[in-house]
């Protein structure tokens, strides 16, 4: 962490010049082990915060302006403080910090004139929640030490993404960025917004594999899936698919459009898989954990239709590598990452095997991220 602080201080000095004092805030990315596309259906998810994170370094200004510089994009954006509450999105990376600033002002947390330097090690478009990490780290930076209830922070950042950026995400990403636990995944009930820590067996390693692709279809398909789920829930007479049962879905099958039937089947069975995965995890049933990951991927591929050729190849190839217990796509879909459960004694051979196979098939070298369960957001 000392190296990160030194890097950020040097970058801040280069961009903004000398400052009397500087603060640094961190919020983690996440990998979702299981429970995909269930959060906006008020179901269960099992993510864990990562040591990959977004950092925001801050120092006050005296000219009434908010200036944000992205070290990743080498770009800056600037607004007058009085403009923030009525700001409009521009379809740019800066919509995320600006949307957070707007929501803070509207929630009664006035934004002060500041310089912000943002740097993230969470790869964008990977399905590891780079946007929520950015939102939460910027929110803490703009609060500048002012107290806020953690759940209010989660909701505020989600509003920024839903209402300002325009992405209809559920609450999982912002939640785990705030509530992440070192050494554990967290099971979130996305209706009650309660969670509990779930410790993983010590003899497994978890890897995210970045496909290095993000198909444009993902941008349009996500809101379509959200609406399909709402329509299916209405047809089944429930508030959300969290309350639907497989038996009732089968009884109504003939009256539902095929796409709504399959979307609902995925959500209902995925909620059950989350609970089964936790039981397997607590029992040390590594084979059962792996099988549930594979079942989740095939449901996402066939019923939810959010996979793609590259993700399917990564999953099927991983399952043929010695020591791999299970694999599935993670995140919104149409690219991004897979999550892989590997016996710890076989972990060393996993990365070269999957990289070689993928490079030969697609001409791309996938990035491999060892996933270490880490703490939630805070100040360095």
RADA-V878318 format. One line per field, one symbol per residue. ss: DSSP state (A for helix, B for strand, O for the rest). Layout:
ss: ???
This chain:
ss: OAAAAAAAAAAAAAAAOOOOOOBBBBBBBBBBBBOOOOAAAOOBBBBBBBBBBBBBBBBBOOOOBBBBBBOOOOBBBBBBAAAAAAOOOOOOOAAAAAAAAAAAAAOOOOOOOBBBBBBBOOOOOOOOOAAAAAAAAAAAAAAOOOOOOAAAAAAAAAAAAAAAAOOOOOOAAAAAAAAOBOOBBBBBBOOOOBBBBBBOOOOBBBBBBBBBBBOOAAAAAAAAAAAAAAAAAAAAOOOOAAAOOAAAAAAOAAAOOAAAAAAAAAAAAAAAAAAAAAAAAAOOOAAAAAAAAAAAAAAAAAOOOOOOAAAAAAAAAAOOOOOBBBBBBBOOOOBBBBBBBBBAAAAAAAAAAAAAAAAAAAOOOOBBBBOOOOOOOBBO
